[in-house]
Amino acid sequence: MPYNMSEQPAASINCGYTKEGKPIGLQISGRRFDDSGVMRISRWFESVRGAQKKWPEPPK
């Protein structure tokens, strides 16, 4: 929310998994009005991150 209030762009993407297989998030933020810069860095990170696992199923 602080980024939205200050008009700074931010993206939240999956960057890996815990030992239990749960996803770990990465937030990338940029300078005010640099939406395209945040999107470029996010795209680059997703291209070098490697294969993704299936989303964990909730416990039954």
PDBQT receptor file of N, H, CA, C and O in Angstrom, charges set to zero:
ATOM      1  N   MET A   1       0.795  -1.192   0.000  1.00  0.00    +0.000 N 
ATOM      2  CA  MET A   1       0.000   0.000   0.000  1.00  0.00    +0.000 C 
ATOM      3  C   MET A   1       0.852   1.277   0.000  1.00  0.00    +0.000 C 
ATOM      4  O   MET A   1       0.486   2.228  -0.691  1.00  0.00    +0.000 OA
ATOM      5  N   PRO A   2       1.973   1.349   0.742  1.00  0.00    +0.000 N 
ATOM      6  CA  PRO A   2       2.752   2.589   0.705  1.00  0.00    +0.000 C 
ATOM      7  C   PRO A   2       3.222   2.950  -0.711  1.00  0.00    +0.000 C 
ATOM      8  O   PRO A   2       3.313   4.128  -1.059  1.00  0.00    +0.000 OA
ATOM      9  N   TYR A   3       3.517   1.929  -1.519  1.00  0.00    +0.000 N 
ATOM     10  H   TYR A   3       3.442   0.973  -1.236  1.00  0.00    +0.000 HD
ATOM     11  CA  TYR A   3       3.952   2.223  -2.887  1.00  0.00    +0.000 C 
ATOM     12  C   TYR A   3       2.807   2.820  -3.693  1.00  0.00    +0.000 C 
ATOM     13  O   TYR A   3       3.017   3.760  -4.460  1.00  0.00    +0.000 OA
ATOM     14  N   ASN A   4       1.606   2.292  -3.534  1.00  0.00    +0.000 N 
ATOM     15  H   ASN A   4       1.435   1.528  -2.911  1.00  0.00    +0.000 HD
ATOM     16  CA  ASN A   4       0.452   2.842  -4.252  1.00  0.00    +0.000 C 
ATOM     17  C   ASN A   4       0.186   4.279  -3.836  1.00  0.00    +0.000 C 
ATOM     18  O   ASN A   4      -0.128   5.117  -4.681  1.00  0.00    +0.000 OA
ATOM     19  N   MET A   5       0.303   4.572  -2.571  1.00  0.00    +0.000 N 
ATOM     20  H   MET A   5       0.559   3.891  -1.884  1.00  0.00    +0.000 HD
ATOM     21  CA  MET A   5       0.025   5.923  -2.077  1.00  0.00    +0.000 C 
ATOM     22  C   MET A   5       1.062   6.929  -2.580  1.00  0.00    +0.000 C 
ATOM     23  O   MET A   5       0.734   8.099  -2.772  1.00  0.00    +0.000 OA
ATOM     24  N   SER A   6       2.301   6.495  -2.796  1.00  0.00    +0.000 N 
ATOM     25  H   SER A   6       2.568   5.544  -2.640  1.00  0.00    +0.000 HD
ATOM     26  CA  SER A   6       3.356   7.403  -3.253  1.00  0.00    +0.000 C 
ATOM     27  C   SER A   6       3.551   7.337  -4.762  1.00  0.00    +0.000 C 
ATOM     28  O   SER A   6       4.491   7.926  -5.295  1.00  0.00    +0.000 OA
ATOM     29  N   GLU A   7       2.655   6.615  -5.458  1.00  0.00    +0.000 N 
ATOM     30  H   GLU A   7       1.892   6.136  -5.025  1.00  0.00    +0.000 HD
ATOM     31  CA  GLU A   7       2.693   6.478  -6.918  1.00  0.00    +0.000 C 
ATOM     32  C   GLU A   7       3.967   5.790  -7.415  1.00  0.00    +0.000 C 
ATOM     33  O   GLU A   7       4.407   6.034  -8.538  1.00  0.00    +0.000 OA
ATOM     34  N   GLN A   8       4.555   4.937  -6.585  1.00  0.00    +0.000 N 
ATOM     35  H   GLN A   8       4.197   4.738  -5.673  1.00  0.00    +0.000 HD
ATOM     36  CA  GLN A   8       5.708   4.151  -7.011  1.00  0.00    +0.000 C 
ATOM     37  C   GLN A   8       5.223   2.793  -7.491  1.00  0.00    +0.000 C 
ATOM     38  O   GLN A   8       4.425   2.155  -6.804  1.00  0.00    +0.000 OA
ATOM     39  N   PRO A   9       5.682   2.330  -8.655  1.00  0.00    +0.000 N 
ATOM     40  CA  PRO A   9       5.241   1.036  -9.155  1.00  0.00    +0.000 C 
ATOM     41  C   PRO A   9       5.904  -0.107  -8.391  1.00  0.00    +0.000 C 
ATOM     42  O   PRO A   9       7.043   0.011  -7.939  1.00  0.00    +0.000 OA
ATOM     43  N   ALA A  10       5.176  -1.209  -8.254  1.00  0.00    +0.000 N 
ATOM     44  H   ALA A  10       4.251  -1.304  -8.621  1.00  0.00    +0.000 HD
ATOM     45  CA  ALA A  10       5.720  -2.391  -7.580  1.00  0.00    +0.000 C 
ATOM     46  C   ALA A  10       5.082  -3.634  -8.193  1.00  0.00    +0.000 C 
ATOM     47  O   ALA A  10       3.937  -3.603  -8.643  1.00  0.00    +0.000 OA
ATOM     48  N   ALA A  11       5.839  -4.723  -8.202  1.00  0.00    +0.000 N 
ATOM     49  H   ALA A  11       6.770  -4.748  -7.836  1.00  0.00    +0.000 HD
ATOM     50  CA  ALA A  11       5.343  -6.013  -8.678  1.00  0.00    +0.000 C 
ATOM     51  C   ALA A  11       5.727  -7.074  -7.666  1.00  0.00    +0.000 C 
ATOM     52  O   ALA A  11       6.814  -7.031  -7.090  1.00  0.00    +0.000 OA
ATOM     53  N   SER A  12       4.843  -8.015  -7.455  1.00  0.00    +0.000 N 
ATOM     54  H   SER A  12       3.960  -8.050  -7.923  1.00  0.00    +0.000 HD
ATOM     55  CA  SER A  12       5.111  -9.131  -6.554  1.00  0.00    +0.000 C 
ATOM     56  C   SER A  12       5.090 -10.408  -7.379  1.00  0.00    +0.000 C 
ATOM     57  O   SER A  12       4.092 -10.720  -8.029  1.00  0.00    +0.000 OA
ATOM     58  N   ILE A  13       6.211 -11.155  -7.349  1.00  0.00    +0.000 N 
ATOM     59  H   ILE A  13       7.022 -10.901  -6.821  1.00  0.00    +0.000 HD
ATOM     60  CA  ILE A  13       6.314 -12.377  -8.142  1.00  0.00    +0.000 C 
ATOM     61  C   ILE A  13       6.901 -13.498  -7.291  1.00  0.00    +0.000 C 
ATOM     62  O   ILE A  13       7.510 -13.254  -6.249  1.00  0.00    +0.000 OA
ATOM     63  N   ASN A  14       6.709 -14.719  -7.752  1.00  0.00    +0.000 N 
ATOM     64  H   ASN A  14       6.215 -14.918  -8.599  1.00  0.00    +0.000 HD
ATOM     65  CA  ASN A  14       7.252 -15.883  -7.052  1.00  0.00    +0.000 C 
ATOM     66  C   ASN A  14       8.749 -15.980  -7.344  1.00  0.00    +0.000 C 
ATOM     67  O   ASN A  14       9.167 -15.913  -8.500  1.00  0.00    +0.000 OA
ATOM     68  N   CYS A  15       9.554 -16.138  -6.292  1.00  0.00    +0.000 N 
ATOM     69  H   CYS A  15       9.215 -16.193  -5.353  1.00  0.00    +0.000 HD
ATOM     70  CA  CYS A  15      10.999 -16.239  -6.518  1.00  0.00    +0.000 C 
ATOM     71  C   CYS A  15      11.574 -17.587  -6.109  1.00  0.00    +0.000 C 
ATOM     72  O   CYS A  15      12.758 -17.840  -6.335  1.00  0.00    +0.000 OA
ATOM     73  N   GLY A  16      10.775 -18.448  -5.518  1.00  0.00    +0.000 N 
ATOM     74  H   GLY A  16       9.813 -18.243  -5.334  1.00  0.00    +0.000 HD
ATOM     75  CA  GLY A  16      11.286 -19.755  -5.107  1.00  0.00    +0.000 C 
ATOM     76  C   GLY A  16      10.300 -20.440  -4.190  1.00  0.00    +0.000 C 
ATOM     77  O   GLY A  16       9.139 -20.044  -4.085  1.00  0.00    +0.000 OA
ATOM     78  N   TYR A  17      10.790 -21.492  -3.517  1.00  0.00    +0.000 N 
ATOM     79  H   TYR A  17      11.733 -21.813  -3.602  1.00  0.00    +0.000 HD
ATOM     80  CA  TYR A  17       9.920 -22.295  -2.659  1.00  0.00    +0.000 C 
ATOM     81  C   TYR A  17      10.637 -22.662  -1.364  1.00  0.00    +0.000 C 
ATOM     82  O   TYR A  17      11.861 -22.794  -1.330  1.00  0.00    +0.000 OA
ATOM     83  N   THR A  18       9.853 -22.825  -0.299  1.00  0.00    +0.000 N 
ATOM     84  H   THR A  18       8.859 -22.718  -0.326  1.00  0.00    +0.000 HD
ATOM     85  CA  THR A  18      10.399 -23.297   0.965  1.00  0.00    +0.000 C 
ATOM     86  C   THR A  18      10.631 -24.802   0.870  1.00  0.00    +0.000 C 
ATOM     87  O   THR A  18      10.257 -25.426  -0.123  1.00  0.00    +0.000 OA
ATOM     88  N   LYS A  19      11.243 -25.385   1.892  1.00  0.00    +0.000 N 
ATOM     89  H   LYS A  19      11.546 -24.878   2.699  1.00  0.00    +0.000 HD
ATOM     90  CA  LYS A  19      11.451 -26.831   1.922  1.00  0.00    +0.000 C 
ATOM     91  C   LYS A  19      10.124 -27.583   1.868  1.00  0.00    +0.000 C 
ATOM     92  O   LYS A  19      10.060 -28.707   1.370  1.00  0.00    +0.000 OA
ATOM     93  N   GLU A  20       9.069 -26.958   2.381  1.00  0.00    +0.000 N 
ATOM     94  H   GLU A  20       9.121 -26.045   2.786  1.00  0.00    +0.000 HD
ATOM     95  CA  GLU A  20       7.740 -27.576   2.391  1.00  0.00    +0.000 C 
ATOM     96  C   GLU A  20       7.018 -27.389   1.058  1.00  0.00    +0.000 C 
ATOM     97  O   GLU A  20       5.915 -27.907   0.878  1.00  0.00    +0.000 OA
ATOM     98  N   GLY A  21       7.622 -26.656   0.121  1.00  0.00    +0.000 N 
ATOM     99  H   GLY A  21       8.517 -26.235   0.266  1.00  0.00    +0.000 HD
ATOM    100  CA  GLY A  21       7.010 -26.452  -1.186  1.00  0.00    +0.000 C 
ATOM    101  C   GLY A  21       6.124 -25.223  -1.292  1.00  0.00    +0.000 C 
ATOM    102  O   GLY A  21       5.443 -25.036  -2.301  1.00  0.00    +0.000 OA
ATOM    103  N   LYS A  22       6.125 -24.388  -0.268  1.00  0.00    +0.000 N 
ATOM    104  H   LYS A  22       6.678 -24.540   0.551  1.00  0.00    +0.000 HD
ATOM    105  CA  LYS A  22       5.312 -23.182  -0.310  1.00  0.00    +0.000 C 
ATOM    106  C   LYS A  22       6.057 -22.075  -1.064  1.00  0.00    +0.000 C 
ATOM    107  O   LYS A  22       7.278 -21.967  -0.949  1.00  0.00    +0.000 OA
ATOM    108  N   PRO A  23       5.337 -21.256  -1.829  1.00  0.00    +0.000 N 
ATOM    109  CA  PRO A  23       5.991 -20.209  -2.611  1.00  0.00    +0.000 C 
ATOM    110  C   PRO A  23       6.529 -19.075  -1.744  1.00  0.00    +0.000 C 
ATOM    111  O   PRO A  23       5.970 -18.746  -0.698  1.00  0.00    +0.000 OA
ATOM    112  N   ILE A  24       7.620 -18.493  -2.205  1.00  0.00    +0.000 N 
ATOM    113  H   ILE A  24       8.074 -18.760  -3.054  1.00  0.00    +0.000 HD
ATOM    114  CA  ILE A  24       8.230 -17.332  -1.562  1.00  0.00    +0.000 C 
ATOM    115  C   ILE A  24       8.090 -16.161  -2.536  1.00  0.00    +0.000 C 
ATOM    116  O   ILE A  24       8.455 -16.273  -3.707  1.00  0.00    +0.000 OA
ATOM    117  N   GLY A  25       7.561 -15.044  -2.048  1.00  0.00    +0.000 N 
ATOM    118  H   GLY A  25       7.265 -14.953  -1.097  1.00  0.00    +0.000 HD
ATOM    119  CA  GLY A  25       7.337 -13.887  -2.898  1.00  0.00    +0.000 C 
ATOM    120  C   GLY A  25       8.520 -12.933  -2.918  1.00  0.00    +0.000 C 
ATOM    121  O   GLY A  25       9.287 -12.842  -1.959  1.00  0.00    +0.000 OA
ATOM    122  N   LEU A  26       8.648 -12.231  -4.020  1.00  0.00    +0.000 N 
ATOM    123  H   LEU A  26       8.025 -12.304  -4.799  1.00  0.00    +0.000 HD
ATOM    124  CA  LEU A  26       9.660 -11.190  -4.195  1.00  0.00    +0.000 C 
ATOM    125  C   LEU A  26       8.934  -9.936  -4.641  1.00  0.00    +0.000 C 
ATOM    126  O   LEU A  26       8.173  -9.977  -5.608  1.00  0.00    +0.000 OA
ATOM    127  N   GLN A  27       9.153  -8.823  -3.958  1.00  0.00    +0.000 N 
ATOM    128  H   GLN A  27       9.771  -8.789  -3.172  1.00  0.00    +0.000 HD
ATOM    129  CA  GLN A  27       8.550  -7.566  -4.382  1.00  0.00    +0.000 C 
ATOM    130  C   GLN A  27       9.626  -6.705  -5.025  1.00  0.00    +0.000 C 
ATOM    131  O   GLN A  27      10.677  -6.447  -4.440  1.00  0.00    +0.000 OA
ATOM    132  N   ILE A  28       9.336  -6.274  -6.231  1.00  0.00    +0.000 N 
ATOM    133  H   ILE A  28       8.482  -6.484  -6.706  1.00  0.00    +0.000 HD
ATOM    134  CA  ILE A  28      10.236  -5.403  -6.983  1.00  0.00    +0.000 C 
ATOM    135  C   ILE A  28       9.570  -4.039  -7.057  1.00  0.00    +0.000 C 
ATOM    136  O   ILE A  28       8.432  -3.932  -7.515  1.00  0.00    +0.000 OA
ATOM    137  N   SER A  29      10.252  -3.007  -6.618  1.00  0.00    +0.000 N 
ATOM    138  H   SER A  29      11.176  -3.094  -6.246  1.00  0.00    +0.000 HD
ATOM    139  CA  SER A  29       9.683  -1.663  -6.666  1.00  0.00    +0.000 C 
ATOM    140  C   SER A  29      10.612  -0.747  -7.447  1.00  0.00    +0.000 C 
ATOM    141  O   SER A  29      11.811  -1.001  -7.568  1.00  0.00    +0.000 OA
ATOM    142  N   GLY A  30      10.034   0.315  -7.969  1.00  0.00    +0.000 N 
ATOM    143  H   GLY A  30       9.061   0.521  -7.871  1.00  0.00    +0.000 HD
ATOM    144  CA  GLY A  30      10.812   1.237  -8.787  1.00  0.00    +0.000 C 
ATOM    145  C   GLY A  30      10.562   2.676  -8.416  1.00  0.00    +0.000 C 
ATOM    146  O   GLY A  30       9.786   2.992  -7.514  1.00  0.00    +0.000 OA
ATOM    147  N   ARG A  31      11.246   3.539  -9.142  1.00  0.00    +0.000 N 
ATOM    148  H   ARG A  31      11.876   3.282  -9.875  1.00  0.00    +0.000 HD
ATOM    149  CA  ARG A  31      11.062   4.970  -8.937  1.00  0.00    +0.000 C 
ATOM    150  C   ARG A  31       9.679   5.402  -9.417  1.00  0.00    +0.000 C 
ATOM    151  O   ARG A  31       9.048   4.722 -10.226  1.00  0.00    +0.000 OA
ATOM    152  N   ARG A  32       9.241   6.490  -8.929  1.00  0.00    +0.000 N 
ATOM    153  H   ARG A  32       9.754   7.042  -8.272  1.00  0.00    +0.000 HD
ATOM    154  CA  ARG A  32       7.923   7.019  -9.299  1.00  0.00    +0.000 C 
ATOM    155  C   ARG A  32       7.802   7.111 -10.822  1.00  0.00    +0.000 C 
ATOM    156  O   ARG A  32       8.683   7.645 -11.496  1.00  0.00    +0.000 OA
ATOM    157  N   PHE A  33       6.714   6.589 -11.339  1.00  0.00    +0.000 N 
ATOM    158  H   PHE A  33       5.999   6.155 -10.791  1.00  0.00    +0.000 HD
ATOM    159  CA  PHE A  33       6.367   6.589 -12.761  1.00  0.00    +0.000 C 
ATOM    160  C   PHE A  33       7.225   5.653 -13.620  1.00  0.00    +0.000 C 
ATOM    161  O   PHE A  33       7.125   5.708 -14.846  1.00  0.00    +0.000 OA
ATOM    162  N   ASP A  34       8.057   4.804 -13.027  1.00  0.00    +0.000 N 
ATOM    163  H   ASP A  34       8.138   4.760 -12.032  1.00  0.00    +0.000 HD
ATOM    164  CA  ASP A  34       8.886   3.881 -13.817  1.00  0.00    +0.000 C 
ATOM    165  C   ASP A  34       8.228   2.501 -13.896  1.00  0.00    +0.000 C 
ATOM    166  O   ASP A  34       8.864   1.486 -13.614  1.00  0.00    +0.000 OA
ATOM    167  N   ASP A  35       6.963   2.474 -14.277  1.00  0.00    +0.000 N 
ATOM    168  H   ASP A  35       6.446   3.299 -14.507  1.00  0.00    +0.000 HD
ATOM    169  CA  ASP A  35       6.232   1.208 -14.396  1.00  0.00    +0.000 C 
ATOM    170  C   ASP A  35       6.920   0.253 -15.374  1.00  0.00    +0.000 C 
ATOM    171  O   ASP A  35       7.049  -0.941 -15.102  1.00  0.00    +0.000 OA
ATOM    172  N   SER A  36       7.358   0.790 -16.511  1.00  0.00    +0.000 N 
ATOM    173  H   SER A  36       7.253   1.760 -16.731  1.00  0.00    +0.000 HD
ATOM    174  CA  SER A  36       7.981  -0.083 -17.512  1.00  0.00    +0.000 C 
ATOM    175  C   SER A  36       9.294  -0.670 -17.005  1.00  0.00    +0.000 C 
ATOM    176  O   SER A  36       9.632  -1.802 -17.351  1.00  0.00    +0.000 OA
ATOM    177  N   GLY A  37      10.032   0.068 -16.203  1.00  0.00    +0.000 N 
ATOM    178  H   GLY A  37       9.757   0.988 -15.922  1.00  0.00    +0.000 HD
ATOM    179  CA  GLY A  37      11.270  -0.456 -15.626  1.00  0.00    +0.000 C 
ATOM    180  C   GLY A  37      11.009  -1.624 -14.680  1.00  0.00    +0.000 C 
ATOM    181  O   GLY A  37      11.728  -2.622 -14.703  1.00  0.00    +0.000 OA
ATOM    182  N   VAL A  38       9.974  -1.494 -13.846  1.00  0.00    +0.000 N 
ATOM    183  H   VAL A  38       9.389  -0.683 -13.827  1.00  0.00    +0.000 HD
ATOM    184  CA  VAL A  38       9.600  -2.572 -12.926  1.00  0.00    +0.000 C 
ATOM    185  C   VAL A  38       9.156  -3.798 -13.720  1.00  0.00    +0.000 C 
ATOM    186  O   VAL A  38       9.519  -4.922 -13.375  1.00  0.00    +0.000 OA
ATOM    187  N   MET A  39       8.383  -3.594 -14.770  1.00  0.00    +0.000 N 
ATOM    188  H   MET A  39       8.088  -2.681 -15.050  1.00  0.00    +0.000 HD
ATOM    189  CA  MET A  39       7.922  -4.714 -15.585  1.00  0.00    +0.000 C 
ATOM    190  C   MET A  39       9.087  -5.396 -16.307  1.00  0.00    +0.000 C 
ATOM    191  O   MET A  39       9.096  -6.621 -16.429  1.00  0.00    +0.000 OA
ATOM    192  N   ARG A  40      10.071  -4.625 -16.787  1.00  0.00    +0.000 N 
ATOM    193  H   ARG A  40      10.064  -3.630 -16.688  1.00  0.00    +0.000 HD
ATOM    194  CA  ARG A  40      11.241  -5.224 -17.460  1.00  0.00    +0.000 C 
ATOM    195  C   ARG A  40      12.052  -6.081 -16.493  1.00  0.00    +0.000 C 
ATOM    196  O   ARG A  40      12.450  -7.194 -16.836  1.00  0.00    +0.000 OA
ATOM    197  N   ILE A  41      12.297  -5.574 -15.296  1.00  0.00    +0.000 N 
ATOM    198  H   ILE A  41      11.973  -4.670 -15.017  1.00  0.00    +0.000 HD
ATOM    199  CA  ILE A  41      13.056  -6.334 -14.303  1.00  0.00    +0.000 C 
ATOM    200  C   ILE A  41      12.282  -7.582 -13.893  1.00  0.00    +0.000 C 
ATOM    201  O   ILE A  41      12.873  -8.650 -13.729  1.00  0.00    +0.000 OA
ATOM    202  N   SER A  42      10.977  -7.460 -13.726  1.00  0.00    +0.000 N 
ATOM    203  H   SER A  42      10.497  -6.593 -13.859  1.00  0.00    +0.000 HD
ATOM    204  CA  SER A  42      10.149  -8.618 -13.363  1.00  0.00    +0.000 C 
ATOM    205  C   SER A  42      10.195  -9.679 -14.458  1.00  0.00    +0.000 C 
ATOM    206  O   SER A  42      10.336 -10.868 -14.173  1.00  0.00    +0.000 OA
ATOM    207  N   ARG A  43      10.076  -9.249 -15.691  1.00  0.00    +0.000 N 
ATOM    208  H   ARG A  43       9.961  -8.283 -15.922  1.00  0.00    +0.000 HD
ATOM    209  CA  ARG A  43      10.143 -10.198 -16.819  1.00  0.00    +0.000 C 
ATOM    210  C   ARG A  43      11.508 -10.875 -16.872  1.00  0.00    +0.000 C 
ATOM    211  O   ARG A  43      11.592 -12.084 -17.085  1.00  0.00    +0.000 OA
ATOM    212  N   TRP A  44      12.581 -10.101 -16.680  1.00  0.00    +0.000 N 
ATOM    213  H   TRP A  44      12.513  -9.119 -16.507  1.00  0.00    +0.000 HD
ATOM    214  CA  TRP A  44      13.921 -10.689 -16.705  1.00  0.00    +0.000 C 
ATOM    215  C   TRP A  44      14.054 -11.732 -15.593  1.00  0.00    +0.000 C 
ATOM    216  O   TRP A  44      14.538 -12.837 -15.840  1.00  0.00    +0.000 OA
ATOM    217  N   PHE A  45      13.629 -11.392 -14.373  1.00  0.00    +0.000 N 
ATOM    218  H   PHE A  45      13.236 -10.495 -14.173  1.00  0.00    +0.000 HD
ATOM    219  CA  PHE A  45      13.761 -12.320 -13.260  1.00  0.00    +0.000 C 
ATOM    220  C   PHE A  45      12.999 -13.609 -13.538  1.00  0.00    +0.000 C 
ATOM    221  O   PHE A  45      13.509 -14.699 -13.281  1.00  0.00    +0.000 OA
ATOM    222  N   GLU A  46      11.785 -13.492 -14.061  1.00  0.00    +0.000 N 
ATOM    223  H   GLU A  46      11.371 -12.606 -14.270  1.00  0.00    +0.000 HD
ATOM    224  CA  GLU A  46      11.003 -14.689 -14.358  1.00  0.00    +0.000 C 
ATOM    225  C   GLU A  46      11.652 -15.535 -15.449  1.00  0.00    +0.000 C 
ATOM    226  O   GLU A  46      11.472 -16.752 -15.468  1.00  0.00    +0.000 OA
ATOM    227  N   SER A  47      12.402 -14.914 -16.355  1.00  0.00    +0.000 N 
ATOM    228  H   SER A  47      12.548 -13.925 -16.339  1.00  0.00    +0.000 HD
ATOM    229  CA  SER A  47      13.060 -15.679 -17.422  1.00  0.00    +0.000 C 
ATOM    230  C   SER A  47      14.282 -16.445 -16.916  1.00  0.00    +0.000 C 
ATOM    231  O   SER A  47      14.637 -17.473 -17.493  1.00  0.00    +0.000 OA
ATOM    232  N   VAL A  48      14.931 -15.970 -15.856  1.00  0.00    +0.000 N 
ATOM    233  H   VAL A  48      14.643 -15.135 -15.387  1.00  0.00    +0.000 HD
ATOM    234  CA  VAL A  48      16.125 -16.650 -15.331  1.00  0.00    +0.000 C 
ATOM    235  C   VAL A  48      15.839 -17.481 -14.084  1.00  0.00    +0.000 C 
ATOM    236  O   VAL A  48      16.713 -18.213 -13.619  1.00  0.00    +0.000 OA
ATOM    237  N   ARG A  49      14.633 -17.378 -13.537  1.00  0.00    +0.000 N 
ATOM    238  H   ARG A  49      13.924 -16.784 -13.915  1.00  0.00    +0.000 HD
ATOM    239  CA  ARG A  49      14.272 -18.049 -12.291  1.00  0.00    +0.000 C 
ATOM    240  C   ARG A  49      14.229 -19.560 -12.411  1.00  0.00    +0.000 C 
ATOM    241  O   ARG A  49      14.556 -20.254 -11.449  1.00  0.00    +0.000 OA
ATOM    242  N   GLY A  50      13.850 -20.077 -13.523  1.00  0.00    +0.000 N 
ATOM    243  H   GLY A  50      13.585 -19.513 -14.305  1.00  0.00    +0.000 HD
ATOM    244  CA  GLY A  50      13.738 -21.519 -13.675  1.00  0.00    +0.000 C 
ATOM    245  C   GLY A  50      12.296 -21.987 -13.602  1.00  0.00    +0.000 C 
ATOM    246  O   GLY A  50      11.364 -21.194 -13.468  1.00  0.00    +0.000 OA
ATOM    247  N   ALA A  51      12.145 -23.286 -13.693  1.00  0.00    +0.000 N 
ATOM    248  H   ALA A  51      12.902 -23.931 -13.802  1.00  0.00    +0.000 HD
ATOM    249  CA  ALA A  51      10.810 -23.892 -13.743  1.00  0.00    +0.000 C 
ATOM    250  C   ALA A  51      10.030 -23.656 -12.453  1.00  0.00    +0.000 C 
ATOM    251  O   ALA A  51      10.604 -23.575 -11.367  1.00  0.00    +0.000 OA
ATOM    252  N   GLN A  52       8.730 -23.548 -12.593  1.00  0.00    +0.000 N 
ATOM    253  H   GLN A  52       8.264 -23.613 -13.476  1.00  0.00    +0.000 HD
ATOM    254  CA  GLN A  52       7.833 -23.349 -11.462  1.00  0.00    +0.000 C 
ATOM    255  C   GLN A  52       7.161 -24.663 -11.089  1.00  0.00    +0.000 C 
ATOM    256  O   GLN A  52       6.899 -25.508 -11.945  1.00  0.00    +0.000 OA
ATOM    257  N   LYS A  53       6.891 -24.817  -9.816  1.00  0.00    +0.000 N 
ATOM    258  H   LYS A  53       7.104 -24.130  -9.121  1.00  0.00    +0.000 HD
ATOM    259  CA  LYS A  53       6.152 -25.985  -9.335  1.00  0.00    +0.000 C 
ATOM    260  C   LYS A  53       4.665 -25.679  -9.383  1.00  0.00    +0.000 C 
ATOM    261  O   LYS A  53       4.258 -24.522  -9.487  1.00  0.00    +0.000 OA
ATOM    262  N   LYS A  54       3.866 -26.726  -9.307  1.00  0.00    +0.000 N 
ATOM    263  H   LYS A  54       4.197 -27.666  -9.222  1.00  0.00    +0.000 HD
ATOM    264  CA  LYS A  54       2.412 -26.519  -9.202  1.00  0.00    +0.000 C 
ATOM    265  C   LYS A  54       2.119 -25.848  -7.855  1.00  0.00    +0.000 C 
ATOM    266  O   LYS A  54       2.828 -26.064  -6.872  1.00  0.00    +0.000 OA
ATOM    267  N   TRP A  55       1.070 -25.037  -7.832  1.00  0.00    +0.000 N 
ATOM    268  H   TRP A  55       0.494 -24.861  -8.631  1.00  0.00    +0.000 HD
ATOM    269  CA  TRP A  55       0.669 -24.358  -6.610  1.00  0.00    +0.000 C 
ATOM    270  C   TRP A  55       0.301 -25.404  -5.564  1.00  0.00    +0.000 C 
ATOM    271  O   TRP A  55      -0.393 -26.365  -5.894  1.00  0.00    +0.000 OA
ATOM    272  N   PRO A  56       0.741 -25.253  -4.309  1.00  0.00    +0.000 N 
ATOM    273  CA  PRO A  56       0.427 -26.262  -3.286  1.00  0.00    +0.000 C 
ATOM    274  C   PRO A  56      -1.079 -26.383  -3.035  1.00  0.00    +0.000 C 
ATOM    275  O   PRO A  56      -1.799 -25.385  -3.038  1.00  0.00    +0.000 OA
ATOM    276  N   GLU A  57      -1.530 -27.582  -2.824  1.00  0.00    +0.000 N 
ATOM    277  H   GLU A  57      -0.945 -28.393  -2.822  1.00  0.00    +0.000 HD
ATOM    278  CA  GLU A  57      -2.936 -27.831  -2.521  1.00  0.00    +0.000 C 
ATOM    279  C   GLU A  57      -3.179 -27.593  -1.045  1.00  0.00    +0.000 C 
ATOM    280  O   GLU A  57      -2.307 -27.889  -0.228  1.00  0.00    +0.000 OA
ATOM    281  N   PRO A  58      -4.342 -27.063  -0.676  1.00  0.00    +0.000 N 
ATOM    282  CA  PRO A  58      -4.632 -26.867   0.753  1.00  0.00    +0.000 C 
ATOM    283  C   PRO A  58      -4.770 -28.215   1.453  1.00  0.00    +0.000 C 
ATOM    284  O   PRO A  58      -5.159 -29.199   0.824  1.00  0.00    +0.000 OA
ATOM    285  N   PRO A  59      -4.456 -28.271   2.741  1.00  0.00    +0.000 N 
ATOM    286  CA  PRO A  59      -4.584 -29.544   3.475  1.00  0.00    +0.000 C 
ATOM    287  C   PRO A  59      -6.035 -30.006   3.472  1.00  0.00    +0.000 C 
ATOM    288  O   PRO A  59      -6.965 -29.199   3.491  1.00  0.00    +0.000 OA
ATOM    289  N   LYS A  60      -6.204 -31.320   3.448  1.00  0.00    +0.000 N 
ATOM    290  H   LYS A  60      -5.449 -31.976   3.433  1.00  0.00    +0.000 HD
ATOM    291  CA  LYS A  60      -7.553 -31.897   3.451  1.00  0.00    +0.000 C 
ATOM    292  C   LYS A  60      -8.007 -32.235   4.831  1.00  0.00    +0.000 C 
ATOM    293  O   LYS A  60      -9.120 -32.730   5.011  1.00  0.00    +0.000 OA
TER     294      LYS A  60
